[in-house]
Amino acid sequence: MIKKFRSSISLALAVAALSICPSAIACTINESMETRLPLNSTYLANDDRLAIANIVLEARQWPDVDIQAVVIAGAYVGERNVEKLKSERGAVVRAYLIQLGIKPQNVLIEPKTLTDQMVKNDDGTLNLHQIAIELVPLCSGGCEKLCNDPRVTPKSRAIQ
């Protein structure tokens, strides 16, 4: 789910950068994770909390930037009280990210209702990830400087 979302955003940002300034340098820098929760639950297991903490620790290595968290808080149509689940899941993840030091104004929650077409495999089994988090840098004056910084591992190569 987040992979399609991430690659579309990355491509759009790279194309926009190149169209604004033909000699621009762009690369993709992010940390992400997704997790499955028990149906009808808002509980983040310790493994989930560790995975979130790990991506925050990786993102903290980005020099001279703020970190923005984009959280997809989903609920599957087969769960009870979908709207409440989306809201509560988003709130739980938001609170944890803030506890880890992400600024509250930099945590964006996107509630999403997950349909069968989105989460069912060809054999009918569910491939359900109700929570997806992507951390991206917020840079004053642009993030191009991160593309060649040895402290940063871009997720894609530089585009010139």
C-alpha positions as CSV (number, residue, x, y, z in Angstrom):
1,M,0.0,0.0,0.0
2,I,2.6,2.6,1.1
3,K,5.1,1.4,-1.6
4,K,2.8,2.5,-4.4
5,F,2.1,5.8,-2.6
6,R,5.8,6.4,-1.9
7,S,7.0,5.7,-5.4
8,S,4.3,8.0,-6.9
9,I,5.3,10.8,-4.6
10,S,9.0,10.3,-5.2
11,L,8.6,10.3,-8.9
12,A,6.4,13.4,-8.8
13,L,8.9,15.3,-6.6
14,A,11.8,14.4,-8.8
15,V,10.0,15.5,-12.0
16,A,8.9,18.7,-10.3
17,A,12.5,19.4,-9.2
18,L,13.8,18.8,-12.7
19,S,11.2,21.0,-14.4
20,I,11.8,23.9,-12.0
21,C,15.6,23.8,-12.4
22,P,17.0,21.6,-15.1
23,S,20.3,21.2,-13.3
24,A,18.6,20.2,-10.0
25,I,19.8,17.2,-8.1
26,A,17.2,15.0,-6.5
27,C,17.2,11.8,-4.6
28,T,14.7,10.0,-2.3
29,I,15.4,10.1,1.4
30,N,12.9,8.4,3.7
31,E,12.5,5.7,6.3
32,S,9.3,3.7,6.4
33,M,7.6,0.7,8.0
34,E,4.2,-0.9,8.0
35,T,2.5,-3.3,10.3
36,R,-0.4,-5.5,10.8
37,L,-2.6,-5.2,13.8
38,P,-5.0,-7.8,15.2
39,L,-8.5,-7.2,13.7
40,N,-10.5,-4.7,15.7
41,S,-7.5,-3.7,17.8
42,T,-5.6,-0.5,18.2
43,Y,-2.8,-2.1,20.3
44,L,0.8,-1.5,19.1
45,A,2.9,-4.6,20.0
46,N,6.4,-4.2,21.4
47,D,7.8,-5.3,18.0
48,D,5.8,-2.6,16.3
49,R,7.1,0.0,18.8
50,L,10.7,-1.1,18.2
51,A,10.3,-0.9,14.4
52,I,8.9,2.6,14.7
53,A,11.7,3.6,17.1
54,N,14.3,2.1,14.7
55,I,13.1,4.2,11.8
56,V,13.0,7.3,14.0
57,L,16.6,6.6,15.1
58,E,17.7,6.2,11.4
59,A,16.0,9.5,10.5
60,R,17.7,11.3,13.4
61,Q,20.9,10.7,11.5
62,W,19.8,13.2,8.8
63,P,21.8,16.4,9.5
64,D,20.2,19.8,10.1
65,V,16.6,18.7,9.3
66,D,13.2,18.3,11.0
67,I,11.5,15.0,10.5
68,Q,8.0,14.8,9.1
69,A,5.9,11.6,9.7
70,V,3.1,10.7,7.3
71,V,1.0,8.0,8.9
72,I,-1.6,6.0,7.1
73,A,-4.0,4.8,9.7
74,G,-6.2,2.2,8.1
75,A,-9.1,0.0,9.0
76,Y,-10.3,-2.9,6.9
77,V,-13.9,-2.9,5.8
78,G,-14.4,-6.3,7.6
79,E,-13.5,-4.8,11.0
80,R,-16.0,-3.3,13.4
81,N,-16.5,0.4,13.7
82,V,-14.0,1.4,10.9
83,E,-14.1,5.1,11.5
84,K,-13.4,4.8,15.2
85,L,-10.5,2.3,14.5
86,K,-8.9,4.7,11.9
87,S,-9.1,7.6,14.4
88,E,-7.8,5.6,17.4
89,R,-5.0,3.9,15.5
90,G,-3.9,7.3,14.1
91,A,-3.9,8.7,17.7
92,V,-1.9,5.9,19.1
93,V,0.8,6.1,16.5
94,R,0.8,10.0,16.7
95,A,1.3,9.9,20.5
96,Y,4.1,7.4,20.2
97,L,5.9,9.4,17.5
98,I,5.6,12.5,19.6
99,Q,7.0,10.5,22.6
100,L,10.0,9.6,20.4
101,G,10.6,13.3,19.7
102,I,8.8,14.1,16.4
103,K,7.2,17.5,16.6
104,P,3.4,17.3,16.9
105,Q,3.0,19.7,13.9
106,N,5.1,17.4,11.8
107,V,2.9,14.3,12.3
108,L,0.3,14.0,9.5
109,I,-2.4,11.3,9.9
110,E,-4.2,10.0,6.8
111,P,-7.1,7.8,7.7
112,K,-7.8,5.2,5.0
113,T,-10.5,2.6,4.6
114,L,-9.0,-0.6,3.3
115,T,-11.2,-2.5,0.8
116,D,-11.0,-6.1,-0.4
117,Q,-9.5,-4.9,-3.7
118,M,-6.7,-3.3,-1.8
119,V,-5.7,-6.1,0.6
120,K,-6.8,-9.4,-0.8
121,N,-4.3,-11.6,-2.6
122,D,-5.2,-13.6,-5.7
123,D,-5.9,-16.6,-3.5
124,G,-8.3,-14.7,-1.3
125,T,-6.1,-14.4,1.7
126,L,-5.6,-11.0,3.4
127,N,-2.4,-9.0,3.0
128,L,-3.5,-6.4,5.5
129,H,-1.3,-3.7,7.0
130,Q,-3.4,-1.2,8.9
131,I,-0.6,1.1,9.8
132,A,2.1,2.6,7.5
133,I,4.6,5.2,8.5
134,E,6.9,7.2,6.3
135,L,9.5,9.6,7.7
136,V,10.8,12.3,5.4
137,P,13.2,15.2,6.0
138,L,12.0,18.8,6.2
139,C,14.9,21.0,5.1
140,S,15.2,24.7,5.2
141,G,16.1,25.8,1.6
142,G,15.7,22.3,0.1
143,C,17.0,18.9,0.8
144,E,19.4,18.6,-2.1
145,K,22.4,18.8,0.2
146,L,21.4,15.4,1.7
147,C,21.8,13.6,-1.6
148,N,25.6,13.6,-1.3
149,D,26.0,13.7,2.5
150,P,28.0,10.7,3.7
151,R,25.8,10.5,6.8
152,V,22.7,9.9,4.8
153,T,21.8,6.8,2.8
154,P,19.4,7.8,0.0
155,K,16.7,5.3,-1.0
156,S,17.4,6.1,-4.7
157,R,20.3,7.5,-6.6
158,A,20.8,11.1,-7.5
159,I,18.9,12.3,-10.5
160,Q,20.7,15.1,-12.5
